[in-house]
Amino acid sequence: MSQQKEKAVEIFQDSDFGDKLAFTVGTSYALGFLLGIGKGLRYGIPKSFKMPKKLIMNNFFNSVGKETSRMGNGFAAAGLMYYMMAGAMNMLFEDEL
């Protein structure tokens, strides 16, 4: 391989900001979603089963849905903020400008 082609390959390999960002945010969202399922299951089970079955199921699924979306979005936002701050710090304190 010539020097010019090798340099072009190196430049392309170093410009994967979007891939790393998507991986970080996606992984954070999936982890939050799974933890939200557990939390929703915990809060979704009623203390008393003296309600109609339809109301029990509605309460259960609402609780699971609310917690999964809340936790997933929160974790994804935290992952996005972490990655953006790390990118900014890298850009500001990089030796080679």
C-alpha positions, 0 to 999 in steps of 0.5 A, a space after each residue: 500500500 502506498 503512503 497516501 493510501 495508508 494515510 487516508 485509511 488512518 484518517 478514516 479510522 480516526 473519524 468514528 465519533 458518531 459510531 462511538 457516540 451511538 454505541 455509548 448512548 445505545 448501550 446506556 439506553 438499553 441498560 436503563 431500559 433493563 433496570 427500568 423493567 425491574 423497577 417497574 415490576 417492583 412498583 407495578 405489583 399491587 399491594 391488594 388484589 381486591 381490584 378488578 383484573 383489568 385495573 390491576 393489569 393496566 396499573 402493572 403495564 403503566 408502571 412498567 412502561 413509565 419506569 422503562 422509558 424514564 430510566 432508559 431516557 435518563 441513562 441515555 442522556 447521561 451517556 450523551 452528556 458524558 461523551 460530549 464532555 469527554 469529547 470537549 475535554 479531549 479537544 481542549 486539552 489535546 497536545 496536537 492542534 
